[in-house]
Amino acid sequence: MVDVEGQAGTLATIYEDRVESLAAEAHVDNGRLLGRAIAHEIGHLLLGTASHARAGLMRACWLGRELQRDWPPDWALSVPEGSRMRWRLLVRGRPSTGR
């Protein structure tokens, strides 16, 4: 669950059966794929958006051939995504002024 107005996420769901199915179909390690799915969902929570990128970890579709080739840029955050996540964490960690 991502509050796009407040740009904050509170809940992410990963379906184990879907991860297992995709891992089996693509002939890749289930644990590695699960870790990438977790990182992707945490990205949504930290970015405060449900939207997806055109490339990298935050893209919407992960194809079997991408999983098999295991090319590092396919599983990385973009520089702006990383910067925005750090900024959002900094803002969340600031104490409120009470006003």
Secondary structure, 3 states (H helix, E strand, C coil): CEECCCCEECCCCCCHHHHHHHHHHHCCCHHHHHHHHHHHHHHHHHHCCCCCECCCCCECCCCHHHHHHCCHHHHCCCHHHHHHHHHHHHHHHCCCCCC
